[in-house]
Amino acid sequence: MTDVRKSKTDGQIQFAALPFQIAEDGRARVMLMTSRETQRWVIPKGWPMRGRKPREVAAREAFEEAGLVGRIVGKKAVGSYHDTKQLPSRDAILCEVFVFLFRVERQLDNCRSGGNGRRAGWSRARRMGWCARVGWRN
């Protein structure tokens, strides 16, 4: 488990949900979405929120960005990765993204973000290079 208090990026941190479901055959399936701006395959993530625990932020982002309803598994992040975040000012900053497992119970048809993102399962995510981009292996 990863300690979110020990970021290596001068305090620039985000919290993410790694959404998954257990399929009928018992296998875990990870769900991804595309970002609105770059159309890259991503997981829902966001900035810390005053008064919310990191895992609560991750769960909220899964709901707001992808219309996913579920729960965070465990109290600590399962890992982290570094990502360059493009700001509205066009500046880029390096962020450490702490990832929490998010077990999906259901998916809403309409989510607050407008439902602009496409979603994909785990095997497709591997082919699209998302796992390699963040340095994860299965």
Secondary structure, 3 states (H helix, E strand, C coil): CECCCCCCCCCCEEEEEEEEEECCCCCEEECEEECCCCCCEECCEECCCCCCCHHHHHHHHHHHHHCEEEEECCCCECEEEEEEEECCCCCEEEEEEEEEEEEEEEECCCCCCCCCCCEECHHHHHHCCHHHHHCCCC
